Amino acid sequence: MKQAIEITDIAKVKAGELLAARGKPSAGIRVGVRTRGCSGLSYTLEYADEVKPYDEVVKVEGENNSDGGGFKILIDPKAIMFLLGTTMDYREDKFKSGFEFVNPNEKGRCGCGESFSV
């Protein structure tokens, strides 16, 4: 069965590092969307202390992570229809670094890149 979102190898490594550096146990990283910005929606990422009912769980294997263990990406059930088929990536350049989402469901993005529409 195909996962709701794909995670690139570099995103797996960075997410694993962030979870390891958190300093307390985590259920994983929660991905969602919220109403915000010029185009209507923006992606959200946060540490998850527990798996909530109806969360879509994407298990990430551990071989690519700094601590050697796996973790979970938890997708908020209200966001799943906006995120199906999305790839979660991590990019670094001279001016910024962070997680990016390549979403085939996007119909447009605002000029600053902070929000999108579907």
C-alpha positions in Angstrom: 0.0 0.0 0.0 1.3 3.4 -1.0 2.0 5.9 1.9 0.0 9.1 2.1 3.3 11.1 1.8 6.8 10.3 0.8 9.8 11.4 2.7 13.2 12.0 1.0 16.3 10.6 2.6 17.6 14.0 3.7 14.2 14.8 5.3 14.4 11.5 7.2 17.8 12.3 8.5 16.9 15.9 9.6 13.6 14.8 11.2 15.5 12.1 13.1 18.1 14.5 14.3 15.4 17.0 15.5 13.6 14.2 17.4 16.8 13.0 19.0 17.8 16.5 20.0 14.3 17.2 21.5 15.5 15.7 24.8 12.2 13.8 25.6 10.3 10.9 24.1 8.1 11.7 21.1 5.5 9.8 19.2 6.8 11.4 16.0 6.4 14.6 14.0 2.8 15.8 13.2 2.2 17.3 9.7 -0.9 19.3 9.0 -2.2 22.4 7.2 -3.9 25.5 8.6 -5.6 28.5 7.1 -3.0 31.2 6.7 -1.3 33.5 4.2 -2.3 35.0 1.0 -3.2 31.8 -0.8 -5.2 30.2 2.0 -3.3 27.3 3.5 0.2 26.6 5.0 1.9 23.5 6.1 2.5 22.9 9.8 5.1 20.7 11.5 5.3 20.0 15.3 6.5 17.4 17.7 3.8 14.9 18.6 3.7 13.6 22.2 1.0 11.0 21.3 -0.7 9.4 18.3 -4.2 10.8 18.2 -7.3 8.9 17.0 -7.6 9.0 13.2 -4.0 10.2 12.6 -2.6 8.7 9.4 0.7 7.1 10.5 3.7 7.0 8.1 6.5 4.8 9.5 10.0 6.0 8.7 12.7 3.3 8.8 15.7 4.0 10.9 18.7 3.3 8.7 18.8 6.9 7.4 18.5 8.5 10.9 21.3 9.7 13.0 20.2 7.7 16.0 19.6 4.5 14.0 16.0 4.2 15.1 12.8 4.8 13.2 10.1 7.3 13.9 6.6 8.2 12.7 5.2 11.0 10.7 1.6 11.6 11.9 -0.7 13.3 9.5 -3.6 15.3 11.0 -6.9 13.7 9.7 -8.1 17.2 8.6 -5.1 17.6 6.4 -4.9 14.2 4.7 -7.0 15.2 1.7 -4.6 18.2 1.0 -1.5 16.1 1.5 -2.1 12.8 -0.5 0.8 12.3 -2.9 3.0 14.9 -1.3 6.8 14.6 -0.9 8.4 16.0 2.2 11.9 17.2 1.5 14.6 19.2 3.4 16.6 21.9 1.7 19.5 24.1 2.7 21.0 27.1 0.9 22.9 30.3 1.9 19.8 32.1 3.1 17.4 29.5 4.5 17.0 25.9 5.5 13.9 23.9 6.3 11.4 21.3 5.3 9.6 21.8 2.0 6.6 20.1 0.5 6.2 19.1 -3.1 2.4 18.7 -3.4 0.7 17.7 -6.7 -2.6 18.9 -5.3 -1.4 22.6 -5.2 -3.2 24.8 -7.6 -1.2 27.9 -6.7 1.3 29.5 -4.3 1.6 33.0 -3.0 4.6 35.1 -4.1 6.5 34.7 -0.8 6.0 30.9 -0.9 4.5 30.7 2.6 1.0 29.5 1.6 -0.7 27.5 -1.1 -4.2 26.8 -2.5 -5.8 23.6 -3.7 
